[in-house]
Amino acid sequence: MEKMNKTTAKKQIRKLLFIDAVSGCAIGGAAWVALLAARGFSTVEIGLLESIFHVTSMIFEVPSGVVADMFGRRKTMVASQVMMILSSLCMIVSWNFYTVAIAISISALSYNLASGTREALAYDSLKEAGMEKEYDAFASNDLMIYQMFSSAGTLLAGVALWLGYRRANLVDAVVGVVTLVIALSLKEVHTKLQENMHPFGRLKQVVGESIAFLAGNRRARQLILFNSLVGAVDVLVLFFLQAKLPAVGLNPLWLGPALFAMGIGAAAGAKATEYVPVRSYRKIALVAALGTALSFTAVLTGKVYLMIPGGFLGAFCDNFLQVKTDVRLNHMIPSEQRATLMSVNSFTFSIVMIVLSPVFGYLFS
């Protein structure tokens, strides 16, 4: 198969960035907590649904990475967009906790299929064209673009509530169709693993070598665990702010702008990695942990003027840490197991979220 040249690799990167930009416009997903609260679901039920999302994610995260390494990253990205459309349609027809849980689970599968696969496809596309040094910029821009567009989606939270959950999720289904078309135009990056081995042999090698890598690389394990813990706390703070801000007196019309401001904090954190050349990961970790702790404390005050800046700070610190961790891990991971091992990162995040989601639901109830 013809190797990817620089022009094709750059087009590939633009398409991946465009998928994330369009995905961020899914207003139903951006305001799902507010939509469920408007339907009468309690914060405890919402916390349980978040746990269900991450239980599903935990089950399928690593297998989805293995699938990407075995059968191809492009095919897996296409499957992810198909699951996004199906999840939106299921949410439209949902009528109780259990049917919402089904839609949430399919959404988790969509997330799993893209998680690790997108990063692996980007890195190996650049590597094949001799441009792997440009991955750092991709990681920063990818997260920044997604956060900016998803923040635009949260800016329309009031519109989503006005439309109602059915029409808001119909918008998400249309977004899924657009991203599916883009994913179908991606170019596959093949590895020796895909070309030279029987599927069972591929499975055995990917799993075996991934386990061996993690078992023998203490530093990688530490990076994955710490990043997951900080990310989980920040994500849960931002999720429950959707329900808490109106409850403490914020006019619902201002909910979208408030969430948008916090999303801009996340985008700024991702982009700042290009301009803040901190070489010590320990310093980055300390600042991220402190910022996330302050964000959590701000929510407990119940003061709007502290909660919104707290959400901004937590989102900034989380994404700054996430980009730095992603870049470090990708430089440590072998290509043949890249999607699998990046999925282990998300798998760990899911485990932490499963534990913390009900706890945060109780604390913020």
N, C-alpha and C positions, 0 to 999 in steps of 0.2 A: 504494500500500500504506500502511496506517495506521502512523503513526510510533509508536515505542515511548515509553510514558509512564514516569514514575518508578517506579510500582508494578511494572510489567512488567520494567523494567530491574533492579530489586532482586531479583525472583524469578529472573531470568536469572543474575545473579551468584551467588545461593545455589545454583542448580543446578550451575554450573561448579565452585564450591567443593566441592559434594557429590561430583561426579565424581572430583575429585582425592582427596578423603578416602577414597572407596571403593576407588579404584585403588591407594592406598597399602597396602591390606590384602592385596595379592597376595603371599602368602608364598613362592611358588615363584620369582617374579621377585626378591623381596627377598634371597633366600638362594641365588641361582643359582650364584654362585662356589663356595659351600660344597657345594652339591648336585653340581656337576660334579666337584669335588675328591673327594667321596665315591664318585663313580662311577669314579674312577681316572684322570681327566684331569690332566695335569701343569700347573704354572703357566705354562709356555711355551704349551701348547695353549690354556689359558684366555685368555692374552694375545692369541693369534691370533684366537680367537673374538670377543674384544672388538674387535679390529681389523676383523673381518668385519662386526660390527654397525655400525661407524662408516663402513666403505666403502659399505655399503648406504645408510646415513644420508646420506652425502655425495652419493650419486647421486640420491636421491629427495627430499632436504630442500627445495631450492629449487623443484623441480617441484610438490611437495605444497603449498607456499605459494601458488604461482601458481594451482593448482587451487582453493584456498580463496578467493582473490580473484576468480577468474573465475566459479565455479559456486556459491559459498556456503559460509559457515563452518559452519553447522549440518550440512549434508550431509557435510562433511569430517570433522567430529567423530564423526558416526555411523560413517563408514567406518573411522575409527581404532579404535573399540571392536570392530568386526567383526574387524579384523586382530589385535587383542589375543586374542580368543577362538581364532582360527585358530592363532596362534603357540603358545598353551598346549596345544592339541590335538596340534600337530606335535611339541612337546617330549615329550609323553607317549609317542608312538610312536617316538621317535628311538632309534637303537641304536649309532651311531658318530659320529665327529667330523663327518662330512659331513652327516648328517641333523640333528645339533644345529645345524650352521651354517645349515641351511635355516630351522629354527625361530627362530634368532637373527635372521636376515635379515627374516623376517616381523614379528618384534617391533620391529625398527628401523623398518619401514614404518609400523607403528602409532604409534610415537613421532613419526615425521616428520609424519604427517597431523594430529596434535594440536599439534605444536610450531609456535608462531607463530599458528596458527588460534585456539587458546583465548584467547591474549592479545588478538588482533585482535577477536574476538567480544565479549570483555569491554569493551575500550576503546570500541569503536564503539556497543555497547549503551548504555553510560553517556553517551557523547557525544550520541547521538540523543535522550536524555532530558534533556540539559543538565546532566549530572552528571559530566563527565569529570575534575573535580578529585578525585573519589573513587577514581580508578584507582590512585593511590599506595597507598591502604589495601588495595585488592584485591590488588595485586602482592605486598604483604607478607603478607597473610593467606593467599593462595593457596599460596605457597611454604611458609609455616609449617604450614598444615594438611596439605599433602602430606607434609612431612617428619615431622610427628608421627605420622601414620597409617602411613607407610612404616617409621618407626622401630618402631612397634608390630609391623609385619610381621617386621622383623629380630629383635625380641624373641622371636619364635616360630621363630627359625632352628633351634633344637634340635628343635622340633616338626616342622618341615619335613624335617629329616634323619631323624627317627623315622618320618614318614609315607612317606618315599621320594619320588623325583622325580616319579613318575607321579601319586600322590595329591596331592602339593603343587601340581602344575600343574593338576590337576583343580579345585582350589580357585580357582586363578587364572582358569580358564575360567568358573566361576560368577560370580566378580567381574566379568568382562568382560560377562556377560549383564546384570548389574545396571546397569553403567555405560551399556550400550547402550540400555536402557529410558529412562534419564535423558536421554541425548543425543537420543533421538527426541522428547522433550518440549520441547527448546530452540526458541526463536523466531529465525528468520533475520533478519539485518540486511542490507538491500540497499544497494548503492552504485550510483551512476550508471553505473559500468563494467559491472555485471551487467545493468542494465536496457536500456541503449541501444546495445550493441555486439554484433556477431557474435562467436562464440567465438574465431575467428582474430584478429579485431581486438583483442579483450580480451587475448589472449596477447601480441600484438605490443606493445600499450601498456604492460602490466604489466612485461614484461621490459625494454623500452626505457627507461621512466621510472625503474625500479629501478636499472638500471645507471647512468643519468645522475645519480641522487641520490647513489649511493655514490662515483662518480667525482668529483663536485663537493663532497663533504662529508668532508674529511679527519678531522674530529673523530669522526664516526660510525664510520669505519674503525678508528680507534685504540681506541675503546670496545669494539667487537666483538672485535678481536684480543686485547686484554689480558684481557677477561673470559673468553674461550675458553681462554687459556693457564692462568690461575689455576684455572678450573673443571676443566680436564682433569687437572691435577696432583692436585687434591683428590679427584676422583672415583676416580682410579686408586689413590691411597693407601687410600681406604676399601674399594675392591673387593678389593685384595690383602690387606688386614688380615683379611678373612674366612678366607683360607687360611693366613695367617702366624701369627695369634694361637694357634690350636691347636698349630701346629708348634713354637712357642717355649715351650709348657708350659701354656697356658691350658686349664683343664678345658672340654671341649666344652659342658657344661651352662651354662657362663658366657658362651659366645659370643654368644647372643642378647642378654642384658643388656648386654654390652660394646658391641655394635652399636647397641643401643637408646640407650645413653648418648651415642654419637657422633651419632646421628640427632637427639637432643634439642639437641645443639650446633648442628646445621643449622637446626632450627626456631627456636632462640633467635636465631641470626644474622639470619634473615628478619624476625622480629618486632622486633628491636632497631632496625631502620631507622626505625620510627615514633617511637622515643624518643631517638635519637641524631641530632640535626639537623646532621650534618656537611655543610656546603655545598661544601667543596672536594673535588672528585673525586680530585685528586692525593693528598690525605691519605688518603682511603679506599683508593686503589690501593696506596699504600705499606704501610699496615697489613695489607691483605689479602695482599700478596705476602710480607711478613715472616712472617705467621702460617702461610701455606701452606708456606713453606720450613722452618719449625720442625717442622711436621707431618711432612713428608717425612723430615727428619733423625731424628725420633723413631722411625720405623719401622725405619731402618737400625741403630738401637742394639740391637734384638732384646730389649729389656726391656719386659715387659708393662706395668709401672707407668708407663712413658713413652709407650708406643705408644697406649694408650687415651686419655690426655689429649691427645696429639698429634693423634689423629683428631678429637677434640672441637673442638680449636682450629682445625684446618684447615676443618672443616665450617662452623663459625661464620663464619670470615672469608670463605669462598667464597660463602655465601648472603647475607651482608651486602652484598658487592660485587655479586652477581647482581641483587638487588632494585634497588639504586641504579642499575645500568646499564640494567636493563629500563625503569625509569621514565624515565630520560633519553632513551633511544632512542625510546620511544613518543611522547614530546612532540616529537621531531624528525621523525617519519615521517608522510607524508601517508596518509590513510585508504585510498585506492584501492590502495596498494601495501603496506599495513601487514603483512598475513600473509606476503607474499613477502619483505619486508625483515627481518622478525623471523626468518624461516626462514634467511636469510643468516647471521644470528647463530649459529644451530644448525649450519649448514653449516660455518662456520669452526671451531666446536668439534669437529666430526667429523674435519676434516682434522688438527687438532692431536692428537686421540685416536688416529688411525690411525698417526701417527708415534710417539707416546709409548707406546702399549699394549705392543708387543713389547719395547721398551726396559725398561719397568717390569717386565714378565714376567721378563726376564733378570736385572735387578738384584735382584729379590725371590725368585728361584728358589733 
